[in-house]
């Protein structure tokens, strides 16, 4: 029996979590030919602080339009801006 475990940050609606579980199940059905009767899905919710991404704790989920993660998108944008600044900084001896 395939078991799908999905760890997400607190804040999604019941509808979003249901769509996620059903969508993941459907992928397993389509890709591996598993019967829905044999699929078990576990969704665990936690505060953002319990997750570490690229060495940084991530913010709590903040829902935006269409379920977009506003806080997560902002963190990724800041990280990419910081990487861009580092790559443009001349290195010693260049």
N, CA, C and O atoms as a GROMACS GRO file, in nm:
protein
  376
    1UNK      N    1   0.083  -0.117   0.000
    1UNK     CA    2   0.000   0.000   0.000
    1UNK      C    3   0.088   0.124   0.000
    1UNK      O    4   0.165   0.144   0.094
    2UNK      N    5   0.080   0.208  -0.103
    2UNK     CA    6   0.156   0.333  -0.105
    2UNK      C    7   0.104   0.430   0.002
    2UNK      O    8  -0.017   0.446   0.020
    3UNK      N    9   0.197   0.493   0.072
    3UNK     CA   10   0.163   0.594   0.170
    3UNK      C   11   0.228   0.725   0.125
    3UNK      O   12   0.349   0.731   0.106
    4UNK      N   13   0.147   0.827   0.109
    4UNK     CA   14   0.196   0.959   0.071
    4UNK      C   15   0.193   1.045   0.196
    4UNK      O   16   0.089   1.058   0.261
    5UNK      N   17   0.307   1.103   0.232
    5UNK     CA   18   0.315   1.192   0.346
    5UNK      C   19   0.345   1.332   0.296
    5UNK      O   20   0.442   1.353   0.223
    6UNK      N   21   0.262   1.425   0.335
    6UNK     CA   22   0.278   1.563   0.290
    6UNK      C   23   0.288   1.654   0.411
    6UNK      O   24   0.192   1.668   0.487
    7UNK      N   25   0.405   1.715   0.431
    7UNK     CA   26   0.426   1.810   0.541
    7UNK      C   27   0.407   1.951   0.487
    7UNK      O   28   0.479   1.993   0.396
    8UNK      N   29   0.311   2.023   0.542
    8UNK     CA   30   0.284   2.159   0.497
    8UNK      C   31   0.273   2.252   0.617
    8UNK      O   32   0.254   2.209   0.730
    9UNK      N   33   0.286   2.381   0.589
    9UNK     CA   34   0.271   2.480   0.695
    9UNK      C   35   0.123   2.502   0.725
    9UNK      O   36   0.037   2.486   0.638
   10UNK      N   37   0.096   2.538   0.848
   10UNK     CA   38  -0.041   2.571   0.889
   10UNK      C   39  -0.098   2.681   0.800
   10UNK      O   40  -0.025   2.767   0.750
   11UNK      N   41  -0.229   2.676   0.780
   11UNK     CA   42  -0.295   2.788   0.714
   11UNK      C   43  -0.378   2.754   0.592
   11UNK      O   44  -0.459   2.836   0.548
   12UNK      N   45  -0.362   2.635   0.536
   12UNK     CA   46  -0.444   2.599   0.420
   12UNK      C   47  -0.586   2.565   0.465
   12UNK      O   48  -0.607   2.519   0.577
   13UNK      N   49  -0.681   2.589   0.376
   13UNK     CA   50  -0.820   2.555   0.406
   13UNK      C   51  -0.839   2.404   0.392
   13UNK      O   52  -0.756   2.335   0.333
   14UNK      N   53  -0.951   2.355   0.447
   14UNK     CA   54  -0.984   2.214   0.430
   14UNK      C   55  -0.996   2.179   0.283
   14UNK      O   56  -0.952   2.072   0.240
   15UNK      N   57  -1.054   2.270   0.204
   15UNK     CA   58  -1.069   2.246   0.060
   15UNK      C   59  -0.932   2.232  -0.007
   15UNK      O   60  -0.913   2.142  -0.090
   16UNK      N   61  -0.837   2.318   0.026
   16UNK     CA   62  -0.703   2.309  -0.032
   16UNK      C   63  -0.636   2.177   0.005
   16UNK      O   64  -0.574   2.113  -0.080
   17UNK      N   65  -0.647   2.138   0.130
   17UNK     CA   66  -0.585   2.013   0.174
   17UNK      C   67  -0.651   1.892   0.107
   17UNK      O   68  -0.583   1.795   0.072
   18UNK      N   69  -0.781   1.898   0.089
   18UNK     CA   70  -0.851   1.789   0.021
   18UNK      C   71  -0.807   1.781  -0.125
   18UNK      O   72  -0.781   1.672  -0.177
   19UNK      N   73  -0.799   1.895  -0.191
   19UNK     CA   74  -0.754   1.897  -0.332
   19UNK      C   75  -0.611   1.845  -0.344
   19UNK      O   76  -0.580   1.772  -0.438
   20UNK      N   77  -0.526   1.881  -0.250
   20UNK     CA   78  -0.388   1.833  -0.250
   20UNK      C   79  -0.384   1.681  -0.238
   20UNK      O   80  -0.316   1.614  -0.317
   21UNK      N   81  -0.455   1.626  -0.140
   21UNK     CA   82  -0.456   1.481  -0.119
   21UNK      C   83  -0.513   1.407  -0.240
   21UNK      O   84  -0.459   1.305  -0.282
   22UNK      N   85  -0.621   1.459  -0.294
   22UNK     CA   86  -0.682   1.394  -0.411
   22UNK      C   87  -0.591   1.405  -0.534
   22UNK      O   88  -0.580   1.310  -0.612
   23UNK      N   89  -0.526   1.520  -0.550
   23UNK     CA   90  -0.435   1.538  -0.663
   23UNK      C   91  -0.314   1.447  -0.656
   23UNK      O   92  -0.273   1.388  -0.756
   24UNK      N   93  -0.256   1.435  -0.536
   24UNK     CA   94  -0.142   1.345  -0.519
   24UNK      C   95  -0.184   1.200  -0.543
   24UNK      O   96  -0.110   1.123  -0.604
   25UNK      N   97  -0.301   1.164  -0.496
   25UNK     CA   98  -0.352   1.029  -0.518
   25UNK      C   99  -0.369   1.002  -0.667
   25UNK      O  100  -0.335   0.895  -0.716
   26UNK      N  101  -0.422   1.102  -0.738
   26UNK     CA  102  -0.446   1.084  -0.881
   26UNK      C  103  -0.316   1.065  -0.958
   26UNK      O  104  -0.311   0.987  -1.054
   27UNK      N  105  -0.211   1.135  -0.917
   27UNK     CA  106  -0.080   1.116  -0.981
   27UNK      C  107  -0.033   0.973  -0.963
   27UNK      O  108   0.018   0.912  -1.057
   28UNK      N  109  -0.048   0.919  -0.844
   28UNK     CA  110  -0.007   0.781  -0.818
   28UNK      C  111  -0.090   0.683  -0.901
   28UNK      O  112  -0.037   0.584  -0.951
   29UNK      N  113  -0.217   0.710  -0.915
   29UNK     CA  114  -0.304   0.627  -0.999
   29UNK      C  115  -0.257   0.631  -1.144
   29UNK      O  116  -0.242   0.527  -1.209
   30UNK      N  117  -0.233   0.753  -1.193
   30UNK     CA  118  -0.195   0.772  -1.334
   30UNK      C  119  -0.055   0.719  -1.366
   30UNK      O  120  -0.035   0.656  -1.470
   31UNK      N  121   0.039   0.743  -1.278
   31UNK     CA  122   0.179   0.708  -1.306
   31UNK      C  123   0.211   0.563  -1.273
   31UNK      O  124   0.280   0.495  -1.349
   32UNK      N  125   0.161   0.516  -1.159
   32UNK     CA  126   0.199   0.382  -1.114
   32UNK      C  127   0.088   0.278  -1.127
   32UNK      O  128   0.108   0.160  -1.101
   33UNK      N  129  -0.030   0.324  -1.169
   33UNK     CA  130  -0.140   0.230  -1.186
   33UNK      C  131  -0.194   0.172  -1.057
   33UNK      O  132  -0.252   0.063  -1.056
   34UNK      N  133  -0.177   0.244  -0.947
   34UNK     CA  134  -0.224   0.197  -0.817
   34UNK      C  135  -0.373   0.225  -0.804
   34UNK      O  136  -0.421   0.329  -0.848
   35UNK      N  137  -0.446   0.133  -0.744
   35UNK     CA  138  -0.588   0.152  -0.719
   35UNK      C  139  -0.607   0.250  -0.604
   35UNK      O  140  -0.532   0.248  -0.506
   36UNK      N  141  -0.707   0.336  -0.616
   36UNK     CA  142  -0.738   0.432  -0.509
   36UNK      C  143  -0.762   0.361  -0.377
   36UNK      O  144  -0.738   0.417  -0.270
   37UNK      N  145  -0.811   0.238  -0.382
   37UNK     CA  146  -0.838   0.159  -0.261
   37UNK      C  147  -0.711   0.126  -0.184
   37UNK      O  148  -0.717   0.087  -0.067
   38UNK      N  149  -0.596   0.141  -0.248
   38UNK     CA  150  -0.469   0.104  -0.186
   38UNK      C  151  -0.380   0.225  -0.155
   38UNK      O  152  -0.263   0.208  -0.122
   39UNK      N  153  -0.434   0.345  -0.164
   39UNK     CA  154  -0.355   0.466  -0.140
   39UNK      C  155  -0.394   0.526  -0.005
   39UNK      O  156  -0.512   0.543   0.025
   40UNK      N  157  -0.293   0.559   0.074
   40UNK     CA  158  -0.314   0.620   0.206
   40UNK      C  159  -0.237   0.752   0.207
   40UNK      O  160  -0.117   0.753   0.180
   41UNK      N  161  -0.305   0.862   0.238
   41UNK     CA  162  -0.243   0.995   0.238
   41UNK      C  163  -0.246   1.052   0.380
   41UNK      O  164  -0.349   1.048   0.447
   42UNK      N  165  -0.131   1.105   0.424
   42UNK     CA  166  -0.120   1.171   0.553
   42UNK      C  167  -0.076   1.314   0.528
   42UNK      O  168   0.025   1.338   0.461
   43UNK      N  169  -0.150   1.410   0.581
   43UNK     CA  170  -0.111   1.551   0.571
   43UNK      C  171  -0.081   1.600   0.712
   43UNK      O  172  -0.167   1.595   0.801
   44UNK      N  173   0.042   1.648   0.731
   44UNK     CA  174   0.082   1.701   0.862
   44UNK      C  175   0.105   1.851   0.848
   44UNK      O  176   0.176   1.896   0.758
   45UNK      N  177   0.043   1.926   0.938
   45UNK     CA  178   0.057   2.071   0.936
   45UNK      C  179   0.139   2.119   1.055
   45UNK      O  180   0.125   2.068   1.166
   46UNK      N  181   0.225   2.217   1.029
   46UNK     CA  182   0.311   2.271   1.134
   46UNK      C  183   0.338   2.418   1.107
   46UNK      O  184   0.314   2.467   0.996
   47UNK      N  185   0.388   2.490   1.207
   47UNK     CA  186   0.427   2.629   1.184
   47UNK      C  187   0.547   2.635   1.089
   47UNK      O  188   0.627   2.542   1.082
   48UNK      N  189   0.557   2.745   1.017
   48UNK     CA  190   0.668   2.762   0.924
   48UNK      C  191   0.804   2.746   0.989
   48UNK      O  192   0.898   2.696   0.926
   49UNK      N  193   0.816   2.788   1.113
   49UNK     CA  194   0.945   2.782   1.182
   49UNK      C  195   0.998   2.639   1.190
   49UNK      O  196   1.119   2.620   1.203
   50UNK      N  197   0.912   2.539   1.182
   50UNK     CA  198   0.956   2.400   1.188
   50UNK      C  199   1.025   2.354   1.060
   50UNK      O  200   1.077   2.243   1.054
   51UNK      N  201   1.026   2.437   0.957
   51UNK     CA  202   1.088   2.404   0.829
   51UNK      C  203   1.212   2.490   0.811
   51UNK      O  204   1.212   2.608   0.846
   52UNK      N  205   1.316   2.431   0.758
   52UNK     CA  206   1.440   2.503   0.728
   52UNK      C  207   1.469   2.484   0.580
   52UNK      O  208   1.479   2.371   0.533
   53UNK      N  209   1.482   2.594   0.507
   53UNK     CA  210   1.507   2.589   0.363
   53UNK      C  211   1.632   2.672   0.334
   53UNK      O  212   1.637   2.791   0.362
   54UNK      N  213   1.731   2.608   0.277
   54UNK     CA  214   1.857   2.674   0.245
   54UNK      C  215   1.915   2.744   0.368
   54UNK      O  216   1.970   2.854   0.359
   55UNK      N  217   1.901   2.679   0.484
   55UNK     CA  218   1.959   2.732   0.606
   55UNK      C  219   1.876   2.838   0.676
   55UNK      O  220   1.920   2.894   0.776
   56UNK      N  221   1.757   2.866   0.625
   56UNK     CA  222   1.672   2.969   0.686
   56UNK      C  223   1.538   2.911   0.725
   56UNK      O  224   1.478   2.833   0.650
   57UNK      N  225   1.489   2.950   0.844
   57UNK     CA  226   1.353   2.912   0.881
   57UNK      C  227   1.258   2.984   0.785
   57UNK      O  228   1.281   3.098   0.747
   58UNK      N  229   1.153   2.916   0.748
   58UNK     CA  230   1.060   2.978   0.654
   58UNK      C  231   0.944   3.042   0.730
   58UNK      O  232   0.910   2.998   0.840
   59UNK      N  233   0.883   3.144   0.670
   59UNK     CA  234   0.773   3.211   0.739
   59UNK      C  235   0.648   3.125   0.738
   59UNK      O  236   0.636   3.029   0.662
   60UNK      N  237   0.555   3.161   0.825
   60UNK     CA  238   0.425   3.095   0.822
   60UNK      C  239   0.358   3.123   0.689
   60UNK      O  240   0.382   3.227   0.626
   61UNK      N  241   0.275   3.032   0.647
   61UNK     CA  242   0.200   3.046   0.522
   61UNK      C  243   0.105   3.165   0.534
   61UNK      O  244   0.031   3.178   0.631
   62UNK      N  245   0.108   3.252   0.433
   62UNK     CA  246   0.016   3.365   0.425
   62UNK      C  247  -0.057   3.353   0.292
   62UNK      O  248   0.003   3.373   0.187
   63UNK      N  249  -0.187   3.320   0.297
   63UNK     CA  250  -0.259   3.298   0.173
   63UNK      C  251  -0.280   3.426   0.094
   63UNK      O  252  -0.315   3.531   0.149
   64UNK      N  253  -0.258   3.415  -0.036
   64UNK     CA  254  -0.284   3.525  -0.126
   64UNK      C  255  -0.388   3.481  -0.227
   64UNK      O  256  -0.460   3.383  -0.204
   65UNK      N  257  -0.398   3.553  -0.338
   65UNK     CA  258  -0.495   3.516  -0.442
   65UNK      C  259  -0.471   3.373  -0.491
   65UNK      O  260  -0.357   3.333  -0.515
   66UNK      N  261  -0.577   3.299  -0.506
   66UNK     CA  262  -0.570   3.161  -0.556
   66UNK      C  263  -0.482   3.071  -0.472
   66UNK      O  264  -0.427   2.974  -0.523
   67UNK      N  265  -0.467   3.102  -0.342
   67UNK     CA  266  -0.387   3.018  -0.254
   67UNK      C  267  -0.238   3.042  -0.265
   67UNK      O  268  -0.159   2.971  -0.202
   68UNK      N  269  -0.197   3.142  -0.342
   68UNK     CA  270  -0.054   3.174  -0.355
   68UNK      C  271   0.004   3.203  -0.218
   68UNK      O  272  -0.060   3.267  -0.135
   69UNK      N  273   0.125   3.156  -0.194
   69UNK     CA  274   0.193   3.176  -0.066
   69UNK      C  275   0.270   3.308  -0.070
   69UNK      O  276   0.382   3.313  -0.119
   70UNK      N  277   0.210   3.412  -0.018
   70UNK     CA  278   0.270   3.546  -0.022
   70UNK      C  279   0.400   3.550   0.057
   70UNK      O  280   0.500   3.603   0.008
   71UNK      N  281   0.401   3.496   0.179
   71UNK     CA  282   0.521   3.501   0.264
   71UNK      C  283   0.635   3.420   0.203
   71UNK      O  284   0.749   3.466   0.202
   72UNK      N  285   0.604   3.301   0.154
   72UNK     CA  286   0.708   3.217   0.093
   72UNK      C  287   0.765   3.281  -0.033
   72UNK      O  288   0.886   3.276  -0.057
   73UNK      N  289   0.678   3.342  -0.113
   73UNK     CA  290   0.724   3.408  -0.236
   73UNK      C  291   0.816   3.525  -0.202
   73UNK      O  292   0.916   3.548  -0.270
   74UNK      N  293   0.781   3.600  -0.097
   74UNK     CA  294   0.865   3.713  -0.056
   74UNK      C  295   1.002   3.665  -0.009
   74UNK      O  296   1.103   3.726  -0.041
   75UNK      N  297   1.006   3.555   0.066
   75UNK     CA  298   1.133   3.502   0.114
   75UNK      C  299   1.220   3.456  -0.004
   75UNK      O  300   1.340   3.483  -0.007
   76UNK      N  301   1.160   3.388  -0.100
   76UNK     CA  302   1.236   3.344  -0.218
   76UNK      C  303   1.289   3.464  -0.297
   76UNK      O  304   1.402   3.462  -0.345
   77UNK      N  305   1.206   3.567  -0.312
   77UNK     CA  306   1.250   3.686  -0.385
   77UNK      C  307   1.370   3.750  -0.316
   77UNK      O  308   1.467   3.787  -0.382
   78UNK      N  309   1.365   3.764  -0.182
   78UNK     CA  310   1.477   3.823  -0.109
   78UNK      C  311   1.603   3.739  -0.121
   78UNK      O  312   1.713   3.792  -0.137
   79UNK      N  313   1.587   3.606  -0.115
   79UNK     CA  314   1.702   3.516  -0.129
   79UNK      C  315   1.765   3.532  -0.267
   79UNK      O  316   1.888   3.540  -0.280
   80UNK      N  317   1.682   3.536  -0.371
   80UNK     CA  318   1.734   3.551  -0.507
   80UNK      C  319   1.802   3.685  -0.528
   80UNK      O  320   1.902   3.694  -0.598
   81UNK      N  321   1.747   3.790  -0.467
   81UNK     CA  322   1.811   3.922  -0.476
   81UNK      C  323   1.947   3.920  -0.408
   81UNK      O  324   2.043   3.978  -0.460
   82UNK      N  325   1.957   3.854  -0.293
   82UNK     CA  326   2.084   3.846  -0.221
   82UNK      C  327   2.186   3.767  -0.304
   82UNK      O  328   2.303   3.806  -0.311
   83UNK      N  329   2.143   3.657  -0.365
   83UNK     CA  330   2.234   3.578  -0.449
   83UNK      C  331   2.282   3.660  -0.568
   83UNK      O  332   2.399   3.653  -0.606
   84UNK      N  333   2.192   3.739  -0.625
   84UNK     CA  334   2.226   3.821  -0.740
   84UNK      C  335   2.331   3.925  -0.702
   84UNK      O  336   2.423   3.951  -0.780
   85UNK      N  337   2.318   3.986  -0.584
   85UNK     CA  338   2.415   4.085  -0.538
   85UNK      C  339   2.551   4.022  -0.516
   85UNK      O  340   2.653   4.081  -0.551
   86UNK      N  341   2.554   3.901  -0.460
   86UNK     CA  342   2.680   3.831  -0.436
   86UNK      C  343   2.748   3.799  -0.567
   86UNK      O  344   2.870   3.814  -0.579
   87UNK      N  345   2.672   3.755  -0.666
   87UNK     CA  346   2.732   3.717  -0.795
   87UNK      C  347   2.784   3.839  -0.871
   87UNK      O  348   2.870   3.825  -0.957
   88UNK      N  349   2.732   3.959  -0.840
   88UNK     CA  350   2.779   4.081  -0.907
   88UNK      C  351   2.894   4.147  -0.834
   88UNK      O  352   2.956   4.239  -0.887
   89UNK      N  353   2.923   4.102  -0.711
   89UNK     CA  354   3.029   4.161  -0.632
   89UNK      C  355   3.163   4.111  -0.683
   89UNK      O  356   3.185   3.990  -0.694
   90UNK      N  357   3.254   4.204  -0.716
   90UNK     CA  358   3.387   4.159  -0.763
   90UNK      C  359   3.459   4.080  -0.656
   90UNK      O  360   3.456   4.114  -0.537
   91UNK      N  361   3.524   3.976  -0.698
   91UNK     CA  362   3.600   3.892  -0.605
   91UNK      C  363   3.741   3.948  -0.593
   91UNK      O  364   3.793   4.008  -0.687
   92UNK      N  365   3.802   3.926  -0.477
   92UNK     CA  366   3.938   3.973  -0.451
   92UNK      C  367   4.033   3.922  -0.558
   92UNK      O  368   4.036   3.802  -0.588
   93UNK      N  369   4.109   4.013  -0.615
   93UNK     CA  370   4.208   3.973  -0.714
   93UNK      C  371   4.155   3.975  -0.857
   93UNK      O  372   4.227   3.938  -0.950
   94UNK      N  373   4.031   4.018  -0.874
   94UNK     CA  374   3.977   4.023  -1.013
   94UNK      C  375   3.984   4.163  -1.067
   94UNK      O  376   3.943   4.187  -1.181
   0.00000   0.00000   0.00000
